[in-house]
Amino acid sequence: MLALGHKCTHPTTQSTYVTVLGGGRDNSPEGLQNGMTHTFIFQFENEEDRKHYLEKDPVHLEFVASIQDILDTAQVVDFTPGVF
């Protein structure tokens, strides 16, 4: 998952466009994870880049297909920093 930031390239510029802010296995002692074991945060410059990543990026789509059989569930949360 973390390698996607280095592997996904923009269709026009051919440079990486996904900023991986971090991620990993949960270690919270609070017990509020609701079954989630891992978290990852990705950042995109704009909505167009996020849309491309989700719908067309071949590296991302291949990754998603490769983990379908090993995931029990996935939860995705999109947010705009600072907007409440």
Backbone torsions as a table, in degrees:
resi	resn	phi	psi	omega
1	MET	NA	-46.9	-178.3
2	LEU	-65.1	-27.8	-179.0
3	ALA	-71.3	-15.6	-179.6
4	LEU	-58.7	-32.2	178.7
5	GLY	-61.8	-27.3	180.0
6	HIS	-95.9	-20.1	-174.5
7	LYS	-96.8	-28.0	-177.8
8	CYS	-81.9	123.9	179.6
9	THR	-118.1	144.9	-178.4
10	HIS	-67.8	137.7	-176.0
11	PRO	-64.5	-26.3	-179.5
12	THR	-93.9	-47.0	-175.1
13	THR	-88.7	-18.6	-176.2
14	GLN	61.1	19.6	174.9
15	SER	-109.2	163.4	180.0
16	THR	-65.5	145.6	-176.1
17	TYR	-134.5	-2.6	179.0
18	VAL	-102.4	121.6	175.5
19	THR	-95.4	117.8	177.2
20	VAL	-92.8	113.6	-178.7
21	LEU	-83.5	-18.3	177.1
22	GLY	147.1	-178.9	178.3
23	GLY	162.3	170.7	178.0
24	GLY	160.2	-167.3	-176.9
25	ARG	-78.9	140.1	179.1
26	ASP	-62.7	140.0	173.2
27	ASN	-140.5	24.0	-177.9
28	SER	-72.5	133.6	177.6
29	PRO	-83.0	-2.9	-173.9
30	GLU	-76.7	-22.9	178.7
31	GLY	74.2	24.3	-177.8
32	LEU	-106.7	21.6	-174.0
33	GLN	-77.3	-16.2	-179.7
34	ASN	53.0	39.5	176.4
35	GLY	89.8	-9.4	179.9
36	MET	-76.0	134.0	-176.8
37	THR	-110.2	-21.2	-178.2
38	HIS	-137.5	150.9	176.8
39	THR	-138.2	141.6	177.9
40	PHE	-137.0	142.0	177.9
41	ILE	-121.3	120.7	176.8
42	PHE	-115.1	148.7	178.5
43	GLN	-126.6	142.3	178.6
44	PHE	-123.5	148.3	-178.7
45	GLU	-66.9	-32.8	-176.4
46	ASN	-157.5	171.8	-178.3
47	GLU	-64.2	-35.3	179.8
48	GLU	-61.6	-42.8	178.3
49	ASP	-65.6	-41.8	178.3
50	ARG	-63.3	-41.9	178.9
51	LYS	-62.4	-42.9	178.2
52	HIS	-61.8	-45.7	179.6
53	TYR	-57.3	-47.4	-176.3
54	LEU	-71.0	-36.1	-170.1
55	GLU	-107.5	-25.1	-170.7
56	LYS	-131.4	-20.7	-175.3
57	ASP	-63.7	115.8	-175.4
58	PRO	-63.8	-33.2	179.6
59	VAL	-67.3	-45.4	178.9
60	HIS	-65.2	-45.9	-179.0
61	LEU	-62.9	-37.7	176.8
62	GLU	-65.8	-41.1	178.2
63	PHE	-61.7	-47.7	-179.9
64	VAL	-58.0	-45.4	179.5
65	ALA	-62.0	-35.2	-175.7
66	SER	-73.1	-20.3	-178.1
67	ILE	-106.8	-2.3	-177.0
68	GLN	-53.3	-40.9	-175.2
69	ASP	-80.8	-11.1	-178.4
70	ILE	-107.8	-7.9	178.8
71	LEU	-91.4	133.7	171.9
72	ASP	-78.5	-42.2	-179.7
73	THR	-159.0	160.0	174.4
74	ALA	-136.4	147.3	177.1
75	GLN	-131.6	128.5	-178.7
76	VAL	-118.1	132.6	176.5
77	VAL	-127.9	122.4	174.7
78	ASP	-104.7	142.1	179.6
79	PHE	-151.2	158.6	173.5
80	THR	-106.5	119.6	-177.3
81	PRO	-54.3	132.6	176.5
82	GLY	83.5	-5.0	-179.6
83	VAL	-100.9	120.5	-177.5
84	PHE	-111.7	NA	NA
